[in-house]
Amino acid sequence: MAQAIRDPQLVALEQLLGDRAGALLFPCIKDLVTHGLDLPRFGRGEGHPNRQDVTMYLAAWPKHAGLTSDIFCTSWLTGYCVAKLAAISSSSPSQIRHSAKSALKYVLGAGVPFSCRRADNPFRAHCTPGCPHHAVANRATAAPRTAWASTPPAPVPPVGPKKATFAARFAEAMKVAQTEIGLSKTHEAVVALLNERGFKTRTGRQWTLSILASELRKQGTQP
C-alpha cells in the first residue's frame, strides 16, 4: 500500500519543533496547519473567522512553544499563510506575507498570550480531552496548592525603582521554578505556572520555554 503524502506545512513545523513536536503540536494547531480554516464546518450564511483571525491565533502560539519570532516567521508562518489562508482572502501573496509578519510582531510585542479556548475555539478546529496543553494548564492550576503551601513567596517590595521590582520578582520566580523542577515538573508546566502567577523575566517579559532553559543553565539547575 502506498504511503499517504503528509502535509508539507505540518512536516516543516515538526522539523522546527524537533522532539518537542508531540508535546507542543496541540490538536487545534495541527488541524489548522493541515486544513487551514475549514469552511464546510460552518453553516451556510454563518459568519466565520477571517485570515487575520487565524494568523493572530497562530502568532500567539510560538512563544508558548519556545520558538523565536525570526525562525517562526521567516521559516514557517508567512509560507503557511500564503499556502493555506489565501483561499479565504482577497489579498495578494506579498500582502499576506507582510500581514503575517506584522501580526507576529504585534502579538509578541504586546505579550498576547496563547489561549486555545478548547472545544469552543472559534475556528472549530479539532480538540481532544487528552490535549497536552490541557494537561499542562491543569497541572499549573493545581501545583500552587502544594508547592506554595510549603514555600511561601517572598513579599514584593511595595515601593522602589522599576528595575529593583523586576529583580525582586525575577528572583522569586526562579525560586518557584527551581522548586517545581525539583518536584519533577516539566518545563512546559513551570512556564505555564510562572505566567499564571504573573511572574516576569528579568526584563519584565512573559516566560517562554527558551527563556526558562537559559536562566536555569545560568544558575546551574540544568546542563
N, C-alpha and C positions, 0 to 999 in steps of 0.2 A: 504494500500500500504506500502511495506517495505521501511524503510528509507535508503537512499543511504549511503554507507560507506564513510566517509570522509578520505582524505589522512592523514596518521599519521604524516608525516613530517610537514604538514601545521598546524595540530592540536597542535603539540608540540611548534611550533613557536608562534602560537596565545596565548598559555599559558604563554610563556616567556614575550610577549608584554602586556598581560592583557588588560585593557580597552583602550590601545593605538593602538590595532591591526587595528582597522578600519581606522585610520589616517596614519599609517606607513606601512601597507602591501599594497604597490602600486601594480597595476595590473601586471606589469612585474615581480615583486618579487613573487607574488602569483602564477603566471604562471610557473616560473622556479622552484619554490618549489614543485608544484604539478606534473609537467611533466618532469622536468629536461630539457635537450636540446632536443627538439622535431625534430628529423632528417627529418621526412616527410615534414617539412616546407621548406626544402632546395631541390633544383632541383637535378636531377641525375648528378653526376660528379661535382656538385658545392661545393666549399670549405665551411667550416663551423667552428665556434669556437670550441676549444677543452675543455677538462675538466678543465685545468688550467685557461682558459679564464672565464669560468662560476664561478669558485671558487674565482678568484680575484674580479669579479664584486660583488658577494655576500659578500665578505670580506670587501668591502668598505661601505656596507650599514649599518652594526650595529652601527657604530659611529654616523651616521646620526639619527639612531633610538634610541640612548641613551643606548644601551646595552653594558655591559662591555665585554672585549675580553675573559675573562675566562668563563663567563656564556655562551656566544655565541659559543665559540669554543668547550668547553668540553660538553656542553649540547645539541648542535644542529648541528653546521656546519660540524664537522667530520662525524657524523652519516648520515647527508644528502648526503655528497659527496660519501660515500660508497653505500648508498641505491639508489641514483638517477643518479650518474655520472659514476659508474663503467662500464656501458654499452658502454660508448664511450672512455674507457681507457683500456690499457693492463696491468696496474699496479695492484699489489695485494692490498687487503683491508688495510693492515698495511701501505703500501706506500702511499695510497690515504689519509689516516688519517694524516700521517706525513706531506704530501704536503699541506693539508688544514691548519694545524697549522702554517706552515712556511709562507703560503700566507697571513694569517691573521696578523701574526707578522710583516711581511714586510709592508703591507698596512697601518697598524696603526702607525708603526714607521716612515714611510716616509710621513705620512699625506696625502695619496692618497684620494682625495675627491670622493664622490659618484656622478657619472654622468650617468643619465639614457638614454640620447640621444633620449628620447621619442620614437616615432614610428619608428625611424631609428636605433633602437638598433640592434646590430649585431646578437642577439640571436633569432630575430623575435618573441620575447615574446610579449604577449598581452599588448596593450596600449590604453588608452581611454582619450579623451579631459578632462574628469572630474576627472582625477587622482589627489589625494590630493597633490602630490609633485609638479605638475604644478601650482596649486593654490598658494602654499607657495612660489615658485620661482617667480611667477608673482607679488605677494604682496611685496616680498623683493626688487624687482626691482623698484616698484612704490613708496614704502614707503619713501625713502630718499627725494623725491621731496617736501614732506610736512614737515616731522619731521626735516630734516636738514636745511630747509629754515628758520625755526623759532629758531632753536638752533644750531648754527654753531659749529663744533667740535673744541676743544681746540687745538692749534698748538702743534705738536710733537717736542720736543727738537731736534735740528739738530745734537748736539754732546752730549757725555756723556756716562757713563758706560752702558753696555748692560742691566744690572738689572734695572737701572733707566729708560731706554727707555721702557722696558716691563711694568714697574709700571705706567708710564705716559699713555701708550696706553691702559693698562688694566682699569685705572680709566676712561678714555674716553669711552671705550667700555661699562662699567657699566652705565655710564650716558645715553648713547644711549639706552641700554637695558631697563633701568627704564622708559625712555621717551616712548618707544614703548609699554611697559607693561601698562603704563598709558593711552595709546590710545587703549587699549583692544586688542592688537595684541597677537596672540597665541605664545607660547614658540617656536614652530617649525618655525614660521615666524621670530622671533627675532634671533634664531640661524642662520637661512639662511642669514639674513641681516648682522649679525656680520661677518660671514665668507666671504660674498660677498664683504664687505668693507675692508677685510684684517685684521680685529682685531684679537688679540690673547688673550689667557687666561693669568693669572698672571705668568704662567710658559712658555709662548710662544707657546702653543699648539692651535690647532683649537678648536672652540667651539662645544660642544655637548649638548643635552638636559639635561643630568645628571649634567654636569659642571655648566650650567646656573642656574639650580634649586638650586644647592648647594650654589652658590655665591649670589643668590637672598635671600636665607634664612639667610646667614651671615649678609646681610645688612638690614634684616627685611622687605624686599619687599614682601615676601610671607611667609605663615606659614610653 
